[in-house]
Amino acid sequence: MPHISVLYPEEDKQVVQIPEAGLLVGRDAFCDLRLKDEFVSMQHCKILFENGVFFLEDLGSTNGTFIDGTEVEEKSVLSKGQSIQIGITVMKADI
């Protein structure tokens, strides 16, 4: 099953599966992946699966969403092994 691994910060390391409905990431209690990073928006970004392709969509976050160091403007293709950074949190896609 496709998943995201939180690599940094050390105390937040975890692996979260990506359901078919997508994965909402942020600080809000209703997010599928809730992060304790003060630089992460309440509903920061979402990982989507559409037509056999994974996408990462920034939801208008304050500090941006980055794939391999490049800022996601709205919605970008997400591939296996890519690094995702939001705030100080670093994750890896295993999709």
BELCORHU-V736521 format. One record per residue. RES is the residue in three letters. PSI is psi as a letter, one per 40 degrees, with the letter a starting at -180 (999 if undefined). Layout:
RES:PSI
RES:PSI
//
This chain:
MET:h
PRO:i
HIS:i
ILE:h
SER:h
VAL:h
LEU:d
TYR:h
PRO:i
GLU:d
GLU:e
ASP:e
LYS:h
GLN:i
VAL:h
VAL:h
GLN:i
ILE:h
PRO:i
GLU:d
ALA:e
GLY:i
LEU:h
LEU:h
VAL:h
GLY:a
ARG:e
ASP:i
ALA:d
PHE:e
CYS:i
ASP:d
LEU:h
ARG:h
LEU:i
LYS:f
ASP:h
GLU:e
PHE:e
VAL:h
SER:i
MET:d
GLN:g
HIS:d
CYS:i
LYS:h
ILE:h
LEU:i
PHE:h
GLU:h
ASN:f
GLY:e
VAL:h
PHE:i
PHE:i
LEU:h
GLU:h
ASP:h
LEU:f
GLY:f
SER:i
THR:d
ASN:e
GLY:i
THR:h
PHE:h
ILE:h
ASP:f
GLY:e
THR:h
GLU:h
VAL:h
GLU:d
GLU:c
LYS:h
SER:i
VAL:h
LEU:h
SER:i
LYS:h
GLY:e
GLN:i
SER:h
ILE:h
GLN:h
ILE:h
GLY:b
ILE:e
THR:h
VAL:h
MET:i
LYS:h
ALA:h
ASP:g
ILE:999
//
